[in-house]
């Protein structure tokens, strides 16, 4: 028996989509939840991928949280607008009787979530976590035992498993965000829990920082900004430019906003969105981009393709995109196919920096 009664579509909608918008962990979680009496219970749903959980809970008092714009848009679409997720854990208003969590890939983010939950739980509040077995990190048990209480597990079913814990611990503050000192910057960077390489500057970003252009750029976009370090470097090299930061992670946008404020007195623009789909056409002179190659646990180049397509639409004539990626990803070919031109600016043993100009 399936508990996903309606078609849950991924976001954004793509022609000939081969990936479904839910997995066996969603089904196993719903199978268990449907055995519970949720009447008069306050429920929190965390990290629902595209709405499979939120759309199938049935009548109860629940709130949905996600850091991901893509997930939030999917939840909104699949619920017909009936579910409006929050993207900031400071908006929680417990106590919650039951918390349902799709365990994220990032264990720092999971730790942050659990810590921020503790003030909104009461004694014996129930936490149920779901994951595909192949994605279930051993440290997830350690974190639940540390911040929530003793864990038990379900039997594996269709390669998925549930973890149960009742809240028996104390309230605790989250250790996130953290500060990161970067040699060439005077001010430490504020890094939220769901950022890639939040505890050190990754080697790709370090290489990219060496190749940020200076010129007659009035409007610059840091596309997929993370903590905003690329856009901040671009502002240092182009002081009169207006910088726009966008990312699909709300935590990334919050981090970039704080870091920009710590470095400059003027205003920048910040956009929580998928790639740059909601950005204004022909509005940028320069786009700087380090594309991710996965969406949650799904790996592929579809995000890079959309970023490049959005960039082509967003750039003014004569505007330039500069991209970094692993050399084997072939971004120079993708950019040439879209823009009609591309040029390799710099390479090292692992990375390649490419630029293309909108004709």
C-alpha positions in Angstrom: 0.0 0.0 0.0 1.3 3.4 -0.9 0.8 6.4 1.4 1.6 8.9 -1.3 -1.9 9.4 -2.7 -1.3 12.3 -5.0 1.5 12.9 -7.5 4.2 14.9 -5.8 6.2 16.8 -8.4 9.7 18.0 -8.1 10.5 21.7 -8.5 11.2 23.2 -10.9 9.1 21.3 -13.3 11.1 19.9 -16.2 10.1 18.2 -19.4 10.4 14.5 -19.4 11.3 14.4 -15.7 12.6 11.0 -14.7 13.0 11.6 -11.0 10.0 11.4 -8.6 9.3 13.9 -5.8 9.4 11.5 -2.9 11.2 8.4 -1.8 10.7 5.3 0.4 11.7 7.2 3.5 8.7 9.5 3.0 6.4 6.5 2.5 7.8 4.7 5.6 7.4 7.8 7.7 3.8 8.3 6.6 3.0 4.7 7.2 4.0 5.1 10.8 2.4 8.5 11.3 -0.9 7.2 10.1 -0.9 4.8 13.0 -0.8 7.7 15.4 -3.6 9.9 16.8 -2.6 13.4 15.9 -5.8 15.0 17.3 -5.0 18.0 19.5 -1.3 17.4 18.8 1.1 20.1 17.6 3.3 18.8 14.8 6.5 20.2 13.2 7.7 18.9 9.8 11.4 19.5 9.0 13.1 19.1 5.6 10.2 17.8 3.7 11.6 17.4 0.2 8.8 18.5 -2.1 5.7 18.1 0.2 5.1 14.4 0.4 4.8 14.6 4.2 3.1 18.0 4.5 0.5 17.0 1.9 -0.4 13.7 3.5 -0.5 14.3 7.2 -4.2 14.7 7.3 -6.1 17.2 9.5 -3.8 18.3 12.4 -2.1 21.4 13.6 1.3 21.4 11.8 4.1 23.7 10.7 6.7 23.0 8.0 10.3 24.2 8.0 12.8 24.0 5.1 16.0 26.0 4.4 15.6 25.2 0.7 13.8 27.5 -1.8 13.4 24.5 -4.2 11.7 22.4 -1.5 9.5 25.4 -0.3 8.3 26.0 -3.9 7.6 22.3 -4.3 5.7 22.1 -1.1 3.7 25.2 -2.0 2.9 23.9 -5.5 2.0 20.3 -4.4 -0.3 21.5 -1.6 -2.1 24.0 -3.9 -0.9 26.8 -1.7 -2.4 25.4 1.4 1.1 24.9 3.1 3.4 27.9 3.4 6.7 26.7 4.9 8.9 28.8 7.1 12.6 29.1 6.4 13.9 30.5 9.7 14.1 28.3 12.8 13.8 31.4 15.0 10.1 31.4 13.9 9.4 28.2 15.8 6.6 28.5 18.4 6.4 25.3 20.4 6.1 23.2 22.4 5.7 20.5 19.7 4.3 17.1 20.6 5.7 15.5 17.5 8.6 16.4 15.1 9.0 14.7 11.8 12.5 15.1 10.2 13.9 14.0 6.9 17.5 13.8 7.9 19.6 16.2 5.9 22.9 15.3 4.2 24.7 18.0 6.2 25.3 16.8 9.8 26.2 20.4 10.9 22.8 21.5 9.7 21.2 18.5 11.5 22.9 19.5 14.7 21.8 23.1 14.3 18.2 21.9 13.8 18.2 19.7 16.9 19.7 22.3 19.1 17.2 25.0 18.0 14.4 22.5 18.5 15.2 21.9 22.2 13.5 25.2 23.5 10.3 24.1 21.6 10.0 20.6 23.0 8.4 19.4 26.2 9.3 16.3 28.2 8.7 13.2 26.1 8.0 15.1 22.9 8.5 12.6 20.1 11.0 12.9 17.3 10.8 10.7 14.3 13.5 10.9 11.7 13.4 9.3 8.3 16.2 8.5 5.9 17.2 6.1 3.1 19.7 3.7 4.6 22.4 4.5 2.1 22.3 8.2 3.2 22.0 7.5 6.9 25.2 8.8 8.6 26.2 7.1 11.9 26.7 10.5 13.4 22.9 11.2 13.1 22.4 8.7 16.0 25.1 10.4 18.0 23.5 13.8 17.6 20.0 12.5 18.5 21.4 10.8 21.6 23.3 13.9 22.6 20.5 16.5 22.2 17.2 14.7 22.2 17.3 11.3 24.0 17.9 7.5 23.6 17.3 6.3 20.0 15.5 3.2 18.6 15.0 2.3 15.0 12.5 0.6 12.8 13.2 -2.3 10.6 14.5 -1.3 7.2 11.8 -1.3 4.5 12.4 -0.6 0.8 15.9 0.5 1.8 14.5 3.2 4.2 14.6 3.4 8.0 13.1 5.4 10.8 14.8 6.6 14.0 12.8 7.3 17.1 13.7 9.5 20.1 11.7 11.0 23.0 13.0 14.3 24.3 14.6 13.8 27.7 17.5 16.2 27.5 17.9 19.9 28.4 17.4 23.0 26.3 20.6 24.1 24.6 21.8 26.9 22.4 23.0 26.1 18.9 26.8 26.5 18.2 25.9 28.0 14.8 26.6 30.2 13.0 30.4 30.0 13.4 33.1 32.5 12.6 35.8 31.8 10.0 38.9 33.9 9.6 40.2 34.2 6.0 43.7 35.6 5.6 43.0 38.3 3.0 39.9 39.7 4.7 40.0 41.9 7.8 36.6 40.8 9.1 35.8 37.1 10.1 33.0 35.5 8.0 29.8 34.4 9.6 29.0 30.9 8.4 25.6 29.3 9.0 25.2 25.6 9.5 24.0 24.6 6.0 26.9 26.1 4.1 29.3 24.0 2.1 32.8 24.1 3.6 31.6 26.3 6.5 34.7 25.5 8.7 37.4 26.4 6.2 37.7 28.1 2.8 37.4 25.4 0.2 40.2 25.2 -2.5 37.9 26.0 -5.4 36.7 29.3 -3.8 40.2 30.2 -2.9 41.3 29.8 -6.6 38.2 31.7 -7.8 39.1 34.6 -5.4 42.4 35.1 -7.3 40.5 35.7 -10.6 37.7 38.1 -9.8 37.7 40.8 -12.5 37.9 44.6 -12.0 36.4 46.8 -14.6 33.4 49.0 -15.6 30.8 46.8 -13.9 27.9 48.6 -12.4 25.8 45.6 -11.5 27.4 42.3 -10.3 25.6 39.0 -9.4 27.1 36.5 -7.0 25.0 33.5 -8.3 24.8 30.7 -5.6 26.5 33.0 -3.1 26.9 30.8 0.0 28.4 33.1 2.6 28.9 35.9 0.0 32.7 35.8 -0.1 32.9 36.0 -3.9 30.5 39.0 -4.1 32.3 40.7 -1.3 35.6 40.3 -3.1 34.0 41.6 -6.3 32.8 44.7 -4.3 36.4 45.3 -3.1 37.6 45.2 -6.7 34.7 47.2 -8.0 33.7 49.7 -5.3 31.0 51.5 -7.3 29.2 48.4 -8.3 25.8 47.3 -6.9 26.1 43.7 -5.7 23.3 41.2 -5.8 23.5 37.9 -3.9 21.3 34.9 -4.5 21.1 31.4 -3.2 18.5 28.7 -2.7 19.5 28.3 0.9 17.9 30.7 3.3 20.8 30.2 5.7 23.2 31.1 2.9 21.3 34.4 2.3 21.3 35.2 6.0 25.1 34.6 6.2 25.8 36.6 3.1 23.7 39.5 4.3 25.5 39.6 7.7 28.9 39.3 6.0 28.2 42.1 3.6 27.0 44.3 6.4 30.2 43.6 8.3 32.3 44.8 5.4 30.5 47.6 3.7 28.2 50.5 4.6 26.1 50.6 1.4 23.2 48.3 0.6 23.4 45.1 -1.5 20.4 43.1 -2.8 19.7 39.6 -1.5 17.4 37.1 -3.2 16.3 33.6 -1.9 15.5 31.8 -5.1 16.2 28.9 -7.4 19.3 29.8 -9.5 18.2 33.2 -10.7 14.8 32.3 -12.1 13.1 35.4 -10.5 15.8 37.9 -11.4 15.3 40.8 -13.8 16.3 40.2 -17.4 19.3 42.2 -18.9 20.1 43.7 -15.4 23.7 42.5 -14.8 27.1 43.4 -16.3 29.0 40.6 -14.5 27.9 37.2 -13.0 30.2 35.1 -10.8 29.2 31.5 -10.3 30.5 28.3 -8.7 27.6 25.9 -9.6 26.7 23.1 -7.2 26.4 19.7 -8.8 23.8 18.2 -6.5 20.3 19.0 -5.2 19.9 17.4 -1.8 21.1 13.8 -2.5 20.5 14.0 -6.3 23.7 14.5 -8.3 23.7 16.0 -11.8 24.4 19.1 -14.0 20.8 20.3 -14.2 21.5 23.1 -11.7 24.5 24.3 -13.6 22.5 24.3 -16.8 19.7 26.4 -15.3 22.3 28.8 -13.8 23.9 29.3 -17.2 20.5 29.8 -18.9 19.4 32.3 -16.3 22.7 34.1 -16.7 22.2 34.4 -20.4 18.8 36.0 -19.8 20.0 38.2 -17.0 23.2 39.7 -18.6 23.1 42.9 -20.6 24.6 42.8 -24.0 28.4 42.7 -23.6 28.0 41.4 -20.1 30.2 38.6 -18.9 29.8 35.4 -16.8 32.8 33.9 -15.1 32.5 30.4 -13.7 34.6 27.9 -11.8 34.2 24.2 -11.8 36.1 20.9 -11.7 37.9 20.5 -15.0 36.1 17.3 -15.9 32.7 18.9 -15.8 33.2 20.6 -19.2 31.6 23.9 -18.3 33.5 25.6 -21.2 31.5 23.4 -23.7 28.2 24.2 -22.0 28.8 27.9 -22.0 29.9 27.9 -25.6 26.7 26.1 -26.6 24.6 28.7 -24.8 26.6 31.9 -25.4 28.3 31.0 -28.7 31.7 31.7 -27.1 33.8 30.7 -24.0 37.3 31.2 -22.9 39.4 29.5 -20.3 40.9 32.1 -17.9 42.9 29.9 -15.6 43.4 26.3 -14.6 45.1 24.3 -11.9 45.4 20.6 -11.2 41.7 20.4 -10.3 39.7 23.5 -11.4 39.0 25.5 -14.4 37.8 29.1 -14.6 35.9 30.0 -17.8 34.2 33.2 -19.0 31.6 33.8 -21.7 30.3 37.1 -23.1 26.7 37.8 -24.1 26.8 39.1 -27.7 
